[in-house]
Amino acid sequence: MRFVSTRSKDISAGFSEAILKGLAPDGGLFHPAVQPDLAGVFANLKGGISFSEAAAATAAALLDDEMGAGAAARIVERAFDFSPRLRELREGLYLLELFHGPTCAFKDFGASFLAAAMEEVLAAEERSATVLVATSGDTGSAVARAFHGCNHIRVVILYPSGRVSPLQEKQLTTLGGNVTALEIQGSFDECQHLVKQAFVDEELRSRLSLTSANSINLGRLLPQAFYYVFAWSALPAGARKKLYFCVPSGNFGNLTAGVYAWQWGLPVAGFIAATNRNDVVPRYLESGRFTPGPSLETISNAMDVGNPSNFERLQAVFGKDPAAMRAMIRGGRASDEQTRDEIARVYAEHGLLIDPHTAVGLCVERRLRPQLASSAGSPAPTVIVLATAHPGKFEEIVSRAAGAPVELPAVLRALRTKRKAAVLLDGSYAALRNFLLSF
Ligand SMILES: *Cc1c(COP(=O)(O)O)cnc(C)c1O
C-alpha cells in the first residue's frame, strides 16, 4: 500500500517511511494513494470475533505486502492489551467505549499501534530513534505510555512546569525506563517552539534520529479504523443493515479513520460529525465553505480545534466536493449547556455516567435521529456513538452535571502513590540541546 501527500501526488511513501516521517515533506498529510478493497476480508469477520482478530485481519490486509507476512499480527499483538467494548443503550443505539486503555481515552489505540509499528520497523533495520514531543497534558501521556518499554525508541517529553494537572504530571513523570520527562520553565507554546527548533537542528536530528508521534501521523490514524470494523462485526446481523457512526470530533482523525474503513468496503450508511461550538466542519457541510478560526474553549476541551488538520484527508476522499461529503457525513453541534443536559439525561435514563465528549456525540445523535429514521419498508437505522473518554477523567464536570459521584478509573488512581521523576530545564534552546546531546 502506498501513501501520497494530500498536497501532491508526486510525493509518495510506504507505511514504514510515512510513520517515521510523520508529515510529508511538502507539509501535507500522508493519505492512501489508492484505497484498498477489503470487502472480502470484512465479510469473513462477522459474529463474535475479538478486537485483536479484527485488528490483525485488517492490518495484515493493509501492511503485510510491504512489511512481510506476520508483521501486522506482531504489531497488533504488541500494541493492544486492551479492547473497545460495545454497549447497547437501547434498540438501535450503541456506545462504542474506547476508554479501556492505559490512559482511558481513545488516543491509546493510535499511540499504541504507532509505537509497536515503529518498534517493528526500527528493529528490522537494526537502528534506534528518539521521539520528541511537547504536551499540554493528555496526548503526551498516551504517547509516553505507548512507547514505554520499546527497545529501539527513546521518548523525551517536554511539558510546561506548573501548567499540567497533578494527575497528568504523574502520567508523564512516573514511567521511567526509556521515557524521560523534561519539566520546562515556560508555557506550552514555548515547549512546542523548543521541539520545532530541535527538528530543524541538523546535527541533533541526525545524531538522535529524531522523530515525532503527533496525531496526524498515519501510524496513529490507520489503527483507529480497526474499531469501526470490530464494532460492525460485533452487531447482531439485523442491526448491521443501515449503520451510522456518530463521532465526537475535534481534529477529525477519528472520523477520518471511519471514513477510510468505509472506503475499504465496510458497509456503513453514513457518519455524523458531532462537534462542540468549534463547528467549522458542520458549517462547511451546511454552506460549502471552510472557514477555520481560532479555537474556542469548551467543557469538551479535547475537541477545541478551530482548524482541524485531518480536514485535508477528508477533502482528499471526497474530491473537495461538499455535496459528495454531505452524501456521507451529516454534521451537528452541541453547546456546553446542551452537553451538561445530555450528561444528566443519560444518567437519569440509563444510570450511566458519560464524559463531556461522548455527551456531545449523544446529544447530536438524538437531534439528527429523525433524519435517519427509515421510510416504510427500509431497515431501521442503527447508530453507534463513539465514547471517547472515561467519565472519571472529567470528574468535576460530570459529577456536577449528573448529580452523582464519579470514580477515577483504577489505572489512574494507582498513579497517586507513584513518585515523580523529571529533569527541570529553563526554557532556553541551549539547555534542551545540551541535555539531548549528553544523554
Ligand atoms: C482527541 C479527542 C477527541 C477528538 O478526536 P479527533 O480525532 O481529534 O477528532 C474527542 N474526544 C476525546 C476524549 C479526545 O481525547
The ligand as an ORCA input file, in Angstrom:
! r2SCAN-3c Opt
* xyz 0 1
  C      -8.823     13.830     20.883
  C     -10.186     13.620     21.433
  C     -11.351     13.807     20.652
  C     -11.296     14.325     19.240
  O     -10.784     13.379     18.341
  P     -10.266     13.825     16.912
  O      -9.700     12.619     16.296
  O      -9.232     14.887     17.173
  O     -11.446     14.381     16.173
  C     -12.591     13.513     21.213
  N     -12.697     13.096     22.491
  C     -11.606     12.910     23.274
  C     -11.797     12.461     24.671
  C     -10.319     13.160     22.775
  O      -9.258     12.988     23.574
*
